Amino acid sequence: MRFPILAIALIAACPVFADDDGDDDAKFGMAGILSASNSETLPPILLSAGQPLADAPLHLKSGTYYEIEIEADGSQELGLEGAGFFRAIWIDEIVIEGLEIRPLGIDSVEFDEAGVMEIGFVAIKPGTYDLHVPKAKGDLQRLEIIIE
């Protein structure tokens, strides 16, 4: 009686059986979810007066690490709001001119002048979200983000 219970406990504790999605290519390295093999660089977002933020919606996969650059051209003081999106991700770091910031969370970012910001994050909660320029009218300065 003890042997079957011990065998079941050992099998259940074995990490080999934890990955049951059938995707044999999704192997993480020593850093786990933050491994380079689980990382993707997204197309940059350009903040410019009256210009679209991006050409198409972003499609992200939950559990993947992403890096995205947000660049402001200085044509106007512009920001991005997206509390729903920022709560659906885990932010690893925000890099501004070599300064690394590791926040618990954010609601928005703002550029008073030209500059570049890079955000590294893990997509967590599936859903449809957006980043948008506050008080902008229409969908031109709105970026739809879908986490699958």
Rosetta blueprint (number, residue, H / E / L):
1 M L
2 R H
3 F H
4 P H
5 I H
6 L H
7 A H
8 I H
9 A H
10 L H
11 I H
12 A H
13 A H
14 C L
15 P H
16 V H
17 F H
18 A L
19 D L
20 D L
21 D L
22 G L
23 D L
24 D L
25 D L
26 A L
27 K L
28 F L
29 G E
30 M L
31 A L
32 G E
33 I L
34 L L
35 S L
36 A H
37 S H
38 N H
39 S E
40 E E
41 T E
42 L L
43 P L
44 P L
45 I E
46 L E
47 L E
48 S L
49 A L
50 G L
51 Q L
52 P L
53 L L
54 A L
55 D L
56 A L
57 P L
58 L E
59 H E
60 L E
61 K L
62 S L
63 G L
64 T L
65 Y E
66 Y E
67 E E
68 I E
69 E E
70 I E
71 E E
72 A E
73 D L
74 G L
75 S L
76 Q L
77 E L
78 L E
79 G E
80 L E
81 E E
82 G L
83 A H
84 G H
85 F H
86 F H
87 R H
88 A L
89 I E
90 W E
91 I E
92 D E
93 E E
94 I E
95 V E
96 I E
97 E L
98 G L
99 L E
100 E E
101 I E
102 R L
103 P L
104 L L
105 G L
106 I L
107 D L
108 S E
109 V E
110 E E
111 F E
112 D L
113 E L
114 A L
115 G E
116 V E
117 M E
118 E E
119 I E
120 G E
121 F E
122 V E
123 A E
124 I L
125 K L
126 P L
127 G E
128 T E
129 Y E
130 D E
131 L E
132 H E
133 V L
134 P L
135 K L
136 A L
137 K L
138 G L
139 D L
140 L L
141 Q L
142 R E
143 L E
144 E E
145 I E
146 I E
147 I E
148 E L
